[in-house]
Amino acid sequence: MRKLQLSEMEHVFGGQKDECAAVQALADAYKRDGAIDAQWDEWCDLFDKYC
């Protein structure tokens, strides 16, 4: 399995729809406003949990 690019991850949905949508919205905000690696690490954990 290959690693997804950030632009691809923004369009992946699954799992628990409402929570996953919130995780995706967070990715949009991180992309727009910038985020440190630790924030992206937390985002990955949320993505794994809810999407």
Gaussian input, Z-matrix of N, CA and C with variables (Angstrom, degrees):
# hf/3-21g

backbone

0 1
 N
 C     1     B1
 C     2     B2     1     A1
 N     3     B3     2     A2     1     D1
 C     4     B4     3     A3     2     D2
 C     5     B5     4     A4     3     D3
 N     6     B6     5     A5     4     D4
 C     7     B7     6     A6     5     D5
 C     8     B8     7     A7     6     D6
 N     9     B9     8     A8     7     D7
 C    10    B10     9     A9     8     D8
 C    11    B11    10    A10     9     D9
 N    12    B12    11    A11    10    D10
 C    13    B13    12    A12    11    D11
 C    14    B14    13    A13    12    D12
 N    15    B15    14    A14    13    D13
 C    16    B16    15    A15    14    D14
 C    17    B17    16    A16    15    D15
 N    18    B18    17    A17    16    D16
 C    19    B19    18    A18    17    D17
 C    20    B20    19    A19    18    D18
 N    21    B21    20    A20    19    D19
 C    22    B22    21    A21    20    D20
 C    23    B23    22    A22    21    D21
 N    24    B24    23    A23    22    D22
 C    25    B25    24    A24    23    D23
 C    26    B26    25    A25    24    D24
 N    27    B27    26    A26    25    D25
 C    28    B28    27    A27    26    D26
 C    29    B29    28    A28    27    D27
 N    30    B30    29    A29    28    D28
 C    31    B31    30    A30    29    D29
 C    32    B32    31    A31    30    D30
 N    33    B33    32    A32    31    D31
 C    34    B34    33    A33    32    D32
 C    35    B35    34    A34    33    D33
 N    36    B36    35    A35    34    D34
 C    37    B37    36    A36    35    D35
 C    38    B38    37    A37    36    D36
 N    39    B39    38    A38    37    D37
 C    40    B40    39    A39    38    D38
 C    41    B41    40    A40    39    D39
 N    42    B42    41    A41    40    D40
 C    43    B43    42    A42    41    D41
 C    44    B44    43    A43    42    D42
 N    45    B45    44    A44    43    D43
 C    46    B46    45    A45    44    D44
 C    47    B47    46    A46    45    D45
 N    48    B48    47    A47    46    D46
 C    49    B49    48    A48    47    D47
 C    50    B50    49    A49    48    D48
 N    51    B51    50    A50    49    D49
 C    52    B52    51    A51    50    D50
 C    53    B53    52    A52    51    D51
 N    54    B54    53    A53    52    D52
 C    55    B55    54    A54    53    D53
 C    56    B56    55    A55    54    D54
 N    57    B57    56    A56    55    D55
 C    58    B58    57    A57    56    D56
 C    59    B59    58    A58    57    D57
 N    60    B60    59    A59    58    D58
 C    61    B61    60    A60    59    D59
 C    62    B62    61    A61    60    D60
 N    63    B63    62    A62    61    D61
 C    64    B64    63    A63    62    D62
 C    65    B65    64    A64    63    D63
 N    66    B66    65    A65    64    D64
 C    67    B67    66    A66    65    D65
 C    68    B68    67    A67    66    D66
 N    69    B69    68    A68    67    D67
 C    70    B70    69    A69    68    D68
 C    71    B71    70    A70    69    D69
 N    72    B72    71    A71    70    D70
 C    73    B73    72    A72    71    D71
 C    74    B74    73    A73    72    D72
 N    75    B75    74    A74    73    D73
 C    76    B76    75    A75    74    D74
 C    77    B77    76    A76    75    D75
 N    78    B78    77    A77    76    D76
 C    79    B79    78    A78    77    D77
 C    80    B80    79    A79    78    D78
 N    81    B81    80    A80    79    D79
 C    82    B82    81    A81    80    D80
 C    83    B83    82    A82    81    D81
 N    84    B84    83    A83    82    D82
 C    85    B85    84    A84    83    D83
 C    86    B86    85    A85    84    D84
 N    87    B87    86    A86    85    D85
 C    88    B88    87    A87    86    D86
 C    89    B89    88    A88    87    D87
 N    90    B90    89    A89    88    D88
 C    91    B91    90    A90    89    D89
 C    92    B92    91    A91    90    D90
 N    93    B93    92    A92    91    D91
 C    94    B94    93    A93    92    D92
 C    95    B95    94    A94    93    D93
 N    96    B96    95    A95    94    D94
 C    97    B97    96    A96    95    D95
 C    98    B98    97    A97    96    D96
 N    99    B99    98    A98    97    D97
 C   100   B100    99    A99    98    D98
 C   101   B101   100   A100    99    D99
 N   102   B102   101   A101   100   D100
 C   103   B103   102   A102   101   D101
 C   104   B104   103   A103   102   D102
 N   105   B105   104   A104   103   D103
 C   106   B106   105   A105   104   D104
 C   107   B107   106   A106   105   D105
 N   108   B108   107   A107   106   D106
 C   109   B109   108   A108   107   D107
 C   110   B110   109   A109   108   D108
 N   111   B111   110   A110   109   D109
 C   112   B112   111   A111   110   D110
 C   113   B113   112   A112   111   D111
 N   114   B114   113   A113   112   D112
 C   115   B115   114   A114   113   D113
 C   116   B116   115   A115   114   D114
 N   117   B117   116   A116   115   D115
 C   118   B118   117   A117   116   D116
 C   119   B119   118   A118   117   D117
 N   120   B120   119   A119   118   D118
 C   121   B121   120   A120   119   D119
 C   122   B122   121   A121   120   D120
 N   123   B123   122   A122   121   D121
 C   124   B124   123   A123   122   D122
 C   125   B125   124   A124   123   D123
 N   126   B126   125   A125   124   D124
 C   127   B127   126   A126   125   D125
 C   128   B128   127   A127   126   D126
 N   129   B129   128   A128   127   D127
 C   130   B130   129   A129   128   D128
 C   131   B131   130   A130   129   D129
 N   132   B132   131   A131   130   D130
 C   133   B133   132   A132   131   D131
 C   134   B134   133   A133   132   D132
 N   135   B135   134   A134   133   D133
 C   136   B136   135   A135   134   D134
 C   137   B137   136   A136   135   D135
 N   138   B138   137   A137   136   D136
 C   139   B139   138   A138   137   D137
 C   140   B140   139   A139   138   D138
 N   141   B141   140   A140   139   D139
 C   142   B142   141   A141   140   D140
 C   143   B143   142   A142   141   D141
 N   144   B144   143   A143   142   D142
 C   145   B145   144   A144   143   D143
 C   146   B146   145   A145   144   D144
 N   147   B147   146   A146   145   D145
 C   148   B148   147   A147   146   D146
 C   149   B149   148   A148   147   D147
 N   150   B150   149   A149   148   D148
 C   151   B151   150   A150   149   D149
 C   152   B152   151   A151   150   D150

   B1=1.4458
   B2=1.5287
   B3=1.3101
   B4=1.4570
   B5=1.5245
   B6=1.3192
   B7=1.4637
   B8=1.5260
   B9=1.3460
   B10=1.4569
   B11=1.5211
   B12=1.2996
   B13=1.4594
   B14=1.5284
   B15=1.3221
   B16=1.4612
   B17=1.5194
   B18=1.3224
   B19=1.4671
   B20=1.5191
   B21=1.3225
   B22=1.4604
   B23=1.5229
   B24=1.3309
   B25=1.4612
   B26=1.5212
   B27=1.3213
   B28=1.4617
   B29=1.5249
   B30=1.3256
   B31=1.4649
   B32=1.5221
   B33=1.3208
   B34=1.4527
   B35=1.5182
   B36=1.3009
   B37=1.4683
   B38=1.5171
   B39=1.2826
   B40=1.4483
   B41=1.5072
   B42=1.2857
   B43=1.4595
   B44=1.5164
   B45=1.2993
   B46=1.4579
   B47=1.5233
   B48=1.3104
   B49=1.4642
   B50=1.5296
   B51=1.3243
   B52=1.4664
   B53=1.5283
   B54=1.3306
   B55=1.4579
   B56=1.5241
   B57=1.3410
   B58=1.4570
   B59=1.5276
   B60=1.3112
   B61=1.4617
   B62=1.5262
   B63=1.3274
   B64=1.4621
   B65=1.5332
   B66=1.3173
   B67=1.4656
   B68=1.5322
   B69=1.3222
   B70=1.4576
   B71=1.5325
   B72=1.3267
   B73=1.4693
   B74=1.5292
   B75=1.3250
   B76=1.4570
   B77=1.5321
   B78=1.3293
   B79=1.4700
   B80=1.5263
   B81=1.3104
   B82=1.4687
   B83=1.5276
   B84=1.3285
   B85=1.4632
   B86=1.5268
   B87=1.3254
   B88=1.4613
   B89=1.5228
   B90=1.3125
   B91=1.4607
   B92=1.5315
   B93=1.3160
   B94=1.4659
   B95=1.5251
   B96=1.3317
   B97=1.4547
   B98=1.5247
   B99=1.3031
   B100=1.4574
   B101=1.5186
   B102=1.3065
   B103=1.4658
   B104=1.5183
   B105=1.3070
   B106=1.4585
   B107=1.5347
   B108=1.3164
   B109=1.4665
   B110=1.5199
   B111=1.3155
   B112=1.4666
   B113=1.5258
   B114=1.3307
   B115=1.4650
   B116=1.5239
   B117=1.3376
   B118=1.4653
   B119=1.5207
   B120=1.3360
   B121=1.4631
   B122=1.5258
   B123=1.3231
   B124=1.4646
   B125=1.5238
   B126=1.3380
   B127=1.4625
   B128=1.5249
   B129=1.3136
   B130=1.4682
   B131=1.5223
   B132=1.3282
   B133=1.4667
   B134=1.5258
   B135=1.3324
   B136=1.4654
   B137=1.5165
   B138=1.3338
   B139=1.4557
   B140=1.5253
   B141=1.3316
   B142=1.4601
   B143=1.5185
   B144=1.3041
   B145=1.4666
   B146=1.5340
   B147=1.3356
   B148=1.4479
   B149=1.5358
   B150=1.3083
   B151=1.4605
   B152=1.5206
   A1=107.71
   A2=116.44
   A3=119.69
   A4=110.48
   A5=114.52
   A6=121.37
   A7=108.60
   A8=116.64
   A9=121.31
   A10=110.64
   A11=115.59
   A12=121.66
   A13=108.02
   A14=116.36
   A15=120.70
   A16=111.15
   A17=117.66
   A18=120.20
   A19=111.56
   A20=117.77
   A21=121.06
   A22=110.97
   A23=117.10
   A24=120.41
   A25=112.05
   A26=116.68
   A27=119.86
   A28=111.90
   A29=117.07
   A30=120.51
   A31=112.81
   A32=117.79
   A33=121.65
   A34=108.42
   A35=115.10
   A36=120.32
   A37=108.77
   A38=116.37
   A39=122.07
   A40=107.76
   A41=116.14
   A42=119.66
   A43=112.11
   A44=115.89
   A45=122.43
   A46=108.14
   A47=116.17
   A48=121.89
   A49=114.61
   A50=118.90
   A51=120.48
   A52=111.54
   A53=115.79
   A54=119.60
   A55=110.89
   A56=116.73
   A57=120.68
   A58=110.49
   A59=117.18
   A60=120.48
   A61=110.31
   A62=116.88
   A63=120.49
   A64=110.37
   A65=117.04
   A66=121.08
   A67=109.76
   A68=116.76
   A69=120.62
   A70=110.71
   A71=116.36
   A72=120.02
   A73=110.29
   A74=116.16
   A75=120.21
   A76=109.98
   A77=117.14
   A78=120.53
   A79=110.57
   A80=116.83
   A81=120.23
   A82=110.69
   A83=116.14
   A84=120.14
   A85=110.71
   A86=116.65
   A87=120.04
   A88=110.72
   A89=116.44
   A90=120.11
   A91=110.09
   A92=115.88
   A93=121.17
   A94=111.88
   A95=116.66
   A96=121.88
   A97=113.90
   A98=116.48
   A99=120.76
   A100=110.59
   A101=115.34
   A102=120.74
   A103=108.24
   A104=115.62
   A105=120.31
   A106=108.74
   A107=116.09
   A108=120.52
   A109=112.12
   A110=117.32
   A111=120.46
   A112=111.26
   A113=117.01
   A114=120.07
   A115=110.65
   A116=116.69
   A117=119.42
   A118=111.01
   A119=117.81
   A120=120.85
   A121=110.53
   A122=116.36
   A123=120.31
   A124=110.65
   A125=115.97
   A126=120.06
   A127=110.26
   A128=117.48
   A129=121.33
   A130=110.74
   A131=116.89
   A132=120.35
   A133=110.66
   A134=117.15
   A135=120.77
   A136=111.25
   A137=116.30
   A138=120.43
   A139=110.36
   A140=116.83
   A141=120.56
   A142=111.42
   A143=117.29
   A144=121.79
   A145=112.19
   A146=117.39
   A147=120.05
   A148=115.65
   A149=116.40
   A150=118.46
   A151=109.78
   D1=136.85
   D2=179.72
   D3=-93.69
   D4=155.87
   D5=177.37
   D6=-75.62
   D7=134.21
   D8=178.97
   D9=-77.96
   D10=146.48
   D11=171.90
   D12=-77.16
   D13=157.68
   D14=-179.33
   D15=-55.60
   D16=-42.77
   D17=-179.31
   D18=-63.40
   D19=-29.51
   D20=177.76
   D21=-77.04
   D22=-36.42
   D23=-178.73
   D24=-66.32
   D25=-26.58
   D26=-178.59
   D27=-65.69
   D28=-18.32
   D29=-175.62
   D30=-111.66
   D31=12.58
   D32=179.90
   D33=-95.64
   D34=123.73
   D35=176.55
   D36=-128.46
   D37=154.74
   D38=178.98
   D39=168.06
   D40=-168.38
   D41=176.44
   D42=59.88
   D43=-133.95
   D44=-178.49
   D45=-87.57
   D46=105.70
   D47=-167.05
   D48=-53.71
   D49=-51.93
   D50=-176.95
   D51=-63.53
   D52=-45.80
   D53=-179.48
   D54=-66.91
   D55=-40.05
   D56=179.74
   D57=-65.02
   D58=-38.91
   D59=177.55
   D60=-61.85
   D61=-38.10
   D62=178.15
   D63=-66.86
   D64=-38.55
   D65=177.55
   D66=-64.15
   D67=-40.56
   D68=178.47
   D69=-65.83
   D70=-39.39
   D71=177.77
   D72=-62.94
   D73=-36.96
   D74=177.56
   D75=-63.90
   D76=-40.44
   D77=177.08
   D78=-61.39
   D79=-40.65
   D80=177.21
   D81=-60.46
   D82=-43.67
   D83=-179.92
   D84=-65.88
   D85=-41.80
   D86=178.26
   D87=-62.57
   D88=-41.14
   D89=-179.85
   D90=-65.48
   D91=-43.18
   D92=-177.86
   D93=-69.56
   D94=-46.77
   D95=-171.64
   D96=-97.86
   D97=-13.62
   D98=-176.32
   D99=90.21
   D100=149.19
   D101=179.47
   D102=-150.82
   D103=151.14
   D104=176.88
   D105=-84.77
   D106=165.88
   D107=-177.63
   D108=-56.92
   D109=-39.07
   D110=-179.17
   D111=-61.89
   D112=-37.11
   D113=177.59
   D114=-66.87
   D115=-41.27
   D116=177.48
   D117=-65.76
   D118=-35.20
   D119=176.69
   D120=-62.30
   D121=-43.81
   D122=176.50
   D123=-63.72
   D124=-39.68
   D125=178.30
   D126=-60.76
   D127=-42.18
   D128=178.84
   D129=-60.38
   D130=-40.73
   D131=177.27
   D132=-62.54
   D133=-43.09
   D134=177.78
   D135=-63.94
   D136=-41.70
   D137=178.79
   D138=-60.72
   D139=-45.66
   D140=178.66
   D141=-61.36
   D142=-36.94
   D143=-176.81
   D144=-75.00
   D145=-43.03
   D146=-170.66
   D147=-106.96
   D148=-16.71
   D149=-177.56
   D150=-115.28

